[in-house]
Every structure is written in C-alpha cells, then in structure tokens.
Amino acid sequence: MLYVYDPKALHHILVKDQYIYEESVDFIQTNDLTFGKGLLATLVGEHHRKQRKLLNPVFSTAHLREMTPIFYEVAHKLRKTLTEQVSQGEKEIDMLSWMGRTALELIGQSGYGYSFDSLEEGAPEHPFAAGIKNLLGNINDGGILVARMIVLPLVYGVGTPKFQRAVVNMLPWKALHDLRDMIDTIHNTSVEIVNKTKQALTEGKAGSEQRVGRGKDIMSILIKANMEASEEDRLPESEIIAQISTLTFAAMDTTSNALSRILHILSLHPEVQDRLRQEIREARSKAGGDLDYETLSSLPYMDAVCRETLRMYFVAHATPLYHSAKRDMILPVSTPVTTLDGKTVDELFVPKGTKMFVSLLHCNTDPEIWGPDASEWKPERWLSPLPDTVAEARVPGIYSHMMTFLGGGRACIGFKFSQLEMKVVLSLLLDNFKFAPSEQKIIWRWNGIVQPTTEQAQSPNGDKKLQMPLKVSLA
C-alpha cells in the first residue's frame, strides 16, 4: 500500500490516470446496495460521466443564485427557534443536532422540494432523517465492516434481489436487520419524493408553484432534464431515485459537521467571532436585510474563516476508500523520495493491485506547500497573497489549491452548494447570537467522517453520543 499526499502523484491518481486507479470494489458495492446506482456507486467510466452531465446544471452558480432565498427561508426558521430558546438568557444548546436538522431541511427544500423538519423545538424526527443520520455508524459497525470487506465481494450479485432479501431476513443478525430497515426507509422516502415531483411536473406551472421551493429544486430540474434528454443520455428512474439518498448522505453529515466545527472554533476565538460578526452586520445593514449570492461570496473575512476551516478541519481527512492500480504503472512525484537503499527517485513503480491511501489532510497541511505555520488555524492567511509554493505545487483539487473536495472527474459535485449553505447559516447565526465554549470538553472523533462528542457523553449502547454543546446567548 502507498500513503500518498504528493500533489503530482495525486494529479495522476485522481485526474490523469483516474480510470487506472479505481476505487475499492468494497466501497462501490456497499454504495450500490445502500443507495442504488447513484453517483457514489458509479464512480468509474461512462456511466458516472453520464450521471454528472445531467446533474451539473443544478449545481451551477446561476442555479445556486436562484436557490439562495430558499436557503434563507430555512435559516430564518432556525434563527427563530434559537431566539426563543435563549430569550431569557444564555443557554447551553447542542448545536450539532441543530446543524444536522438544518442541513437536512436545506437539502430537502432546495434539493427535492420536500420538507423534512419544521425546525421547531421538540418537533418529531422524520424517519428519513434518523435513517441517514445513523447509516454511517451502522455501516462501519465492527461486524458489518468485516462482512463488507470479506464476505460482500464473494456474494455480491449472487441471485435475484428477492433472493438476496430473503437471505438477509433469514440471518439472525440484529445489526444487519437494523441496516436493512434504515435502507428501506431511505428508499421509500426517495420514491415518494420522485413520485410527488413527477406529479407536480405533469400539473405544469400550478403544480410547481405549490411545491416547497416552487419548482426550482434539484429534483424538479433533474427529472425535467431527464425527460428532455436524448435516449443515450437519459437515466432510468431507479438511478434518479438513487441520487436522492446519495446526495442527502453526502451533503447532510459533511456540511452539518463543518458548520459545527466553525461554531466550535469561533467559540474558542471570540476575537475572530466578533470581527466576523461586524463584517456580517455591516453587509446586512448596507443590503437592508439578507445578503444575495454575490454579496455572501464576496465577504472577505467570512470567506477566509470558511476556507481555513475547510483546509484544516474538513470532515473527510482521507478518501473513504482505497484506489487500486488496475495495471502496472509509473507514478511520478513532485518531491523526490529516498528509497531504503539510499537512492533518490522522482517516480515510483506501482505494481498492479497496489492500494493507494490518499491523505487529503496531509496535502492540505503540508508545510512544504503552506509554509511553517501550515498546522495553525489562521484565517488571515487568506487575506494576503498565499506563499508562491501553494500555486507552484499544482494541487489537483477543485477548491482553492486544496484537496478538501477532491479533484478530477470524481470531485464533489456539490461543493459550491455546501459553501453557500454554510455562509447563509453563519450570516444569520452570528448576526443574532454569541457562542461560547461549554464546560464539557468537546472531542472530535473519526467515524468515517470527523464528528464531535464530549468526554462525558454516553449513549445507551456504550458508544460516545454525538453532540456539540455550546453556550448560546443573544448578540
């Protein structure tokens, strides 16, 4: 196995030779059985390209500009509820829970024209939310993880879906049955969303106007574009359904944990929080209220705080899969490597089957690229020219010389969506609230993605309960 973070090597693995260095079979098979053939299950070849071609327009800047008011509608609900909670004074609140609920409602309304959560205190949790939230932990459960890696490649595709279902039902394995039930709930909700979208489209303008998001949601545009696409570019309905669970899974935990991390950091750096709040208030005062897409995107300190947090503390430190060489390859590196026999080489022989562990965090915090302060959280670095070494490294990421959202044909399709989501929520929260550290020490754990808990947290099954308590007060 190779542990890789060299920019030139990453360019070959993720861009130039991306169809030679393929993702692990276990990862693709698990995604197929969990979500269906969405983007995460068709990571290679023409199939993946066709899906991205149809989805790309709904993640464009032009479309995000139109969706910004929908984002604000959701964020205002969150602000109202938090205001009610702290109206009598400072209160400790689990902000991870609220960020998760908000992230799901954002993707629900802007993605599917569907509301999962009223964002009111004490509102019942939608079954889809519970399924998505618990899915990652269940998939990475000890026994399930071993079965995924060892058993799944041997039995994947054996028999009909009906036969496979009967086998799962027959096995006396509670964790597997829990996972089955989560997937059922997610799938059934996805089917409901697609059917409601199709019905609204057949009703024309009147049907779209009645939907949450007023027909500008991702699913409405995707289904309409699919109906109008040529025969060779059209996706079967099963793949449209699969995109819902795929995009929700990819968007909900990642963005909610990124927002939670930013709030945690700001609570520890009140001077940064105050400076950012001042910038937001000045912009909102000038705009007379909520900020449009262009204004949000052009706030320098907001952008600096988000970029620096995504550089150092993004939720996926490494690709959640291995890349494996399909044939013998030569892998060049930008920084020469000294071999065990003392030779210095600028390329490596990679035998067929070699696995690559791609470390995104290591590339994002490499002092050879970012300078001696690479391991420090410093938003100010983005307010002046970056070191020449950053541009010279030619990191193949699609975002700000970083690997946070990957690069190449399998880069994160929704990275602009995620940034807009974070900035809309932050612009309202920081204008209205102050955040201070809780007495409970927050620790960040690797659960497939990086998630917060506390030293005191304990769930009924003995694991650490995911949470991030902060002291919240009116600003």
C-alpha positions, 0 to 999 in steps of 0.5 A: 500500500502507498500513503500518498499526499504528493500533489503530482502523484495525486494529479495522476491518481485522481485526474490523469490516470483516474480510470487506472486507479479505481476505487475499492470494489468494497466501497462501490458495492456497499454504495450500490446496495445502500443507495442504488446506482447513484453517483457514489456507486458509479464512480468509474467510466461512462456511466458516472460521466453520464450521471454528472452531465445531467446533474451539473446544471443544478449545481451551477452558480446561476442555479445556486443564485436562484436557490439562495432565498430558499436557503434563507427561508430555512435559516430564518426558521432556525434563527427563530427557534434559537431566539426563543430558546435563549430569550431569557438568557444564555443557554447551553444548546447542542448545536450539532443536532441543530446543524444536522436538522438544518442541513437536512431541511436545506437539502430537502427544500432546495434539493427535492422540494420536500420538507423534512423538519419544521425546525421547531423545538421538540418537533418529531424526527422524520424517519428519513432523517434518523435513517441517514443520520445513523447509516454511517455508524451502522455501516462501519459497525465492527461486524458489518465492516468485516462482512463488507470487506470479506464476505460482500465481494464473494456474494455480491450479485449472487441471485435475484434481489428477492433472493438476496432479501430473503437471505438477509431476513433469514440471518439472525443478525440484529445489526444487519436487520437494523441496516436493512430497515434504515435502507428501506426507509431511505428508499421509500422516502426517495420514491415518494419524493420522485413520485410527488415531483413527477406529479407536480411536473405533469400539473405544469406551472400550478403544480410547481408553484405549490411545491416547497421551493416552487419548482426550482429544486434539484429534483424538479430540474433533474427529472425535467432534464431527464425527460428532455434528454436524448435516449443515450443520455437519459437515466432510468428512474431507479438511478434518479431515485438513487441520487436522492439518498446519495446526495442527502448522505453526502451533503447532510453529515459533511456540511452539518459537521463543518458548520459545527466545527466553525461554531466550535472554533469561533467559540474558542476565538471570540476575537475572530467571532466578533470581527466576523460578526461586524463584517456580517452586520455591516453587509446586512445593514448596507443590503437592508436585510439578507445578503444575495449570492454575490454579496455572501461570496464576496465577504472577505473575512467570512470567506477566509474563516470558511476556507481555513476551516475547510483546509484544516478541519474538513470532515473527510481527512482521507478518501473513504476508500482505497484506489487500486492500480488496475495495471502496472504503472509509473507514478511520478512525484513532485518531491523526490523520495529516498528509497531504503537503499539510499537512492533518490527517485522522482517516480515510483513503480506501482505494481498492479493491485497496489492500494493507494491511501490518499491523505487529503489532510496531509496535502492540505497541511503540508508545510512544504506547500503552506509554509511553517505555520501550515498546522495553525488555524489562521484565517488571515492567511487568506487575506494576503497573497498565499506563499508562491509554493501553494500555486507552484505545487499544482494541487489537483483539487477543485477548491482553492489549491486544496484537496478538501473536495477532491479533484478530477472527474470524481470531485464533489459535485456539490461543493459550491452548494455546501459553501453557500449553505454554510455562509447563509447559516453563519450570516444569520447565526452570528448576526443574532447570537454569541457562542461560547465554549461549554464546560464539557470538553468537546472531542472530535472523533473519526467515524468515517467522517470527523464528528464531535462528542464530549468526554462525558457523553454516553449513549445507551449502547456504550458508544460516545453520543454525538453532540456539540454543546455550546453556550448560546446567548443573544448578540 
